[in-house]
Amino acid sequence: MNGDVDAICFDLDETLCTYSQPGADVLDRAFDRAGVARLWVLEDYHDLYGDYLAESTDVEDLRRRCFADLAVEAGHDRETGRAVADEFAAVRDQDAVDLLPGAREAVEALSDRYRLGLVTNGAPGMQRTKLEAIGLADAFETAVYAGYDTPPKPAPEPFSAALDALGSTPDRAVHVGNSLSSDVAGARAAGLRSVWVPHEGRIPETPDPTPDHTFETVAALATPPW
């Protein structure tokens, strides 16, 4: 990495953290925590997901609406479904999220040299809960919750908002993420250099769009220059 870089932005999901439990297991735990027998399976939720997109304010609102209707179909009241949805969110974003190996070391090492920001697609409350769960709540000078604060990645606006807060410019910044379609494409659209860290090291021969740098793990970022 050239010495003219003064800011680095990170994606969150599958770049710094990952869900450690399958969704079906999370749902089973949610039913247990809510004190309710299993009334539906995860596939029922997935089948209905699209029906709630237009009327929901975020994924947590969508889940509460959907689970409420599923509870009614199972012969229970809507509040039962909402209670299960709330427990699902608590388990998913607090107990079932893990820091990826080397992520903390990379963030800490880079924070000594650069101003750091977070640019993540996702609801602010949900993403903040994940940051707290993995111990990175105070690691970034600014956080942009794309899709809520700005249009979602790969739009350039979330990157521009982060750089404005960091006092940097696209030609002096890098974005790190796992997604070619949102992170690499979005960084390119905003004029930043991109670092691609494919989840679980899956690297195609010809990634499209082409990132400026590719690493098999986020841990490799801890030892610049690169």
Secondary structure, 3 states (H helix, E strand, C coil): CCCCCCEEEECCECCCEEECCCHHHHHHHHHHHHCCCCCCCHHHHHHHHHHHCCCCCCHHHHHHHHHHHHHHHCCCCHHHHHHHHHHHHHHHHHHCEEECCCHHHHHHHHHCCCEEEEEEECCHHHHHHHHHHCCCCCCCCEEEEECCCECCCCCCHHHHHHHHHHCCCHHHEEEEECCHHHHHHHHHHHCCEEEECCHHHCCCCCCCCCCCEECCCHHHHHCCCC
